Amino acid sequence: ILVLALALKMVHSDQVDEFLCGEKNNDKFYYKKSNGSFAVRTCEFLNNDDRTTRQIRITCASTEESPDGLKPASEVCFTICDTCSKMPSQLPSDVPSPLPSDV
């Protein structure tokens, strides 16, 4: 039953129940609004049920950083933007990798 409920949630909503990559609802990102102006938003804003898949995709595709260094959503809201693999690791590896990473 739980699997079915989770599957239905995924089909009907892009909202995530749990942030899996360490971010928090109140983490802030730099956001370009549709009128061209900029604003500061939170992962909670992006995770809101009112956000459509298209709006999330557009917001997560932004790469612009604020003049004072605030990062875009893809570098802050990793779970929603599906960028966990691009998130810097918190702990060093036990074994060094043979090649540099793409991050």
C-alpha positions as CSV (number, residue, x, y, z in Angstrom):
1,I,0.0,0.0,0.0
2,L,2.8,2.4,0.9
3,V,4.5,1.8,-2.5
4,L,1.2,2.5,-4.3
5,A,0.7,5.7,-2.3
6,L,4.3,6.9,-3.1
7,A,3.8,6.0,-6.8
8,L,0.5,8.0,-6.9
9,K,2.3,10.9,-5.2
10,M,5.0,10.9,-7.8
11,V,2.5,10.7,-10.7
12,H,0.3,13.6,-9.4
13,S,2.9,15.9,-7.8
14,D,6.5,16.9,-8.2
15,Q,6.7,17.8,-4.6
16,V,9.1,15.7,-2.6
17,D,8.3,14.4,0.8
18,E,11.9,14.3,2.1
19,F,15.0,16.1,1.0
20,L,17.5,13.3,0.4
21,C,20.6,15.4,-0.3
22,G,20.9,17.5,2.8
23,E,19.1,20.6,1.8
24,K,16.4,22.2,4.0
25,N,13.1,23.9,3.3
26,N,14.5,27.3,4.3
27,D,17.7,27.1,2.1
28,K,17.7,30.1,-0.3
29,F,18.4,30.3,-4.0
30,Y,18.6,33.1,-6.6
31,Y,15.6,33.1,-8.9
32,K,14.8,34.9,-12.1
33,K,11.1,35.7,-12.3
34,S,9.1,35.5,-15.6
35,N,9.1,39.3,-15.8
36,G,12.9,39.3,-15.9
37,S,13.4,40.6,-12.4
38,F,15.2,38.6,-9.7
39,A,14.2,37.3,-6.3
40,V,15.4,35.1,-3.5
41,R,13.3,32.0,-3.0
42,T,13.5,28.9,-0.8
43,C,13.5,25.2,-1.5
44,E,10.1,25.2,0.2
45,F,8.8,27.6,-2.5
46,L,10.1,25.3,-5.2
47,N,8.7,22.2,-3.5
48,N,5.2,23.8,-3.2
49,D,2.3,21.8,-4.8
50,D,1.4,24.9,-6.7
51,R,4.6,24.7,-8.8
52,T,4.1,22.9,-12.1
53,T,6.7,20.5,-13.6
54,R,7.4,23.1,-16.2
55,Q,8.0,25.8,-13.6
56,I,10.3,23.5,-11.6
57,R,12.3,22.6,-14.7
58,I,12.7,26.2,-15.7
59,T,13.8,27.3,-12.2
60,C,16.2,24.4,-11.9
61,A,17.7,25.1,-15.4
62,S,18.8,28.6,-14.3
63,T,22.5,28.9,-13.8
64,E,22.7,32.6,-12.8
65,E,24.2,33.4,-9.4
66,S,23.4,36.6,-7.5
67,P,25.9,39.5,-7.4
68,D,26.5,38.6,-3.7
69,G,27.1,34.9,-4.4
70,L,23.7,33.3,-3.8
71,K,23.5,30.1,-5.9
72,P,20.8,29.1,-8.4
73,A,18.2,26.4,-7.4
74,S,20.1,23.5,-9.0
75,E,23.0,24.2,-6.7
76,V,20.8,24.6,-3.6
77,C,17.6,22.4,-3.9
78,F,19.4,19.2,-5.0
79,T,16.5,16.8,-4.5
80,I,13.9,18.7,-6.3
81,C,16.2,19.7,-9.2
82,D,17.5,16.1,-9.4
83,T,21.1,17.4,-9.0
84,C,22.2,15.3,-6.0
85,S,25.0,13.7,-8.0
86,K,26.4,17.1,-8.7
87,M,26.4,18.0,-5.0
88,P,29.9,18.2,-3.5
89,S,30.5,15.3,-1.1
90,Q,30.7,16.1,2.6
91,L,33.3,13.4,3.3
92,P,36.5,12.5,1.5
93,S,36.6,9.2,-0.3
94,D,38.4,6.2,1.2
95,V,40.1,5.6,-2.1
96,P,41.0,8.5,-4.5
97,S,39.4,8.4,-7.9
98,P,41.7,7.9,-10.8
99,L,40.3,10.9,-12.8
100,P,39.0,14.3,-11.7
101,S,35.2,14.5,-11.4
102,D,33.0,16.6,-13.6
103,V,31.8,18.6,-10.6
